C-alpha cells in the first residue's frame, strides 16, 4: 500500500483455495481482488466450485421445528447435499468521497441431492414446497447498487460507517438488500461494535439465517425464507495491541435474526426473533490476516466458531 495508511488491505491480490472433508464436502476457489490498483475503481472476479455435502436444511419459513432426536445417530433428517459452480464479477466506481456505485454479474449453477434416508428436503421436494423444476437451477444475476464505506480499515475496522443498498435481478426473481453498519471506538482499548439460502452483500453472498456470518449459535442456514432481518452487537477488547502488526482481542457478541416466509411482508419487528450469544478470541497480524475462534449458544444448543474474517 506504500507509505500512506489506507483502509484497503492491499492494492490487489490473487488467492487460490482448495479444501475437502472426510464427509464428501469440497471447494475450489480462485479469487482476484483489486481494491486499490486503479485510483477510484475496485474490481473483483471469483470462480468457485463447491459441494456442501451436509448443508443444514430445516424446511422453509421462520417457524420450522427442530427436534434433537431427529438429528441423532448420524441421521440426515436436517441435511441436504448442495453442489454449486459460480462465476461472479463486481466493479465499483467512487463518485464522491466514500460513496461508490456498484455493478456486477454472476452465473451460478446449483444442484441439490437428497441424502440417504428420510429427511426434510426429500419431503419438501416430493410435496412441491421445493419446486422440482428448479433442481438443478442455473441462475444468471445482474446487480447494481450504491455503497458508502467510511471504515478506517476494511479487514479490522475500529470506527466508521458502512451502508449499502443493492438491487439484483436473477432468473425468475428480483432481490433488494440493504445493510447498515456503525462502528465506534468509545474507549482507547475497546474496538468497535460491530436466492433464500444466501444474503447479498457488496463483497460476496453469505449463508443466512444461521451460522458464523448471520446468527452464531445456530447451524448454518437454520432458518430459510425470502425476507431476512438480522441484527447484532459486538464488544471487542484488545489484550495485545500493536496496530498494523498484531492485535489479540477478546470478543463478546449477541445476535438476533429471523426470516419471512413467502407471502409474509418484510418488516422491522421484534416478534419471532431467534437469539444467540457467546464469545470469541481473535488474532489479527499484519494488515490482511485475521483468525477468529469462539463459541456461540442459542436456544437449540451451542456451536464452535471459526472464521478468517469478522462476522460483521
Buried (B, 14 or more C-beta within 10 A) or exposed (E): BEEEEBBBBBBBBEEEEEEEEEEEBBBBBBBBBBBBBEEEBBBBBBBBBBBBBBBBBBBBBBEBEBEEEBBEEEBBBBBBBBBBBBBBBBBBBBEEEBBBEBEBBBBBBBBBEBBEEEBBBBBBBEEEBBEEEBBEBEBEBEBEBBBBBBBBBBBBBBBBBBBBBBBBEBEEEEBEBEBEBEBBBEEEEBBBBBBBBBBBBBEBBBBBBBBBBBBBBBBBBBBBBBBBBBBBEBBBBBEEBEEEEEBBBBBBBBBBBBBBBEEBEEEEEEEBBBBBBBBBBBBBBEBBEBEBEBBBBBEBEBBEBEBEBBBB
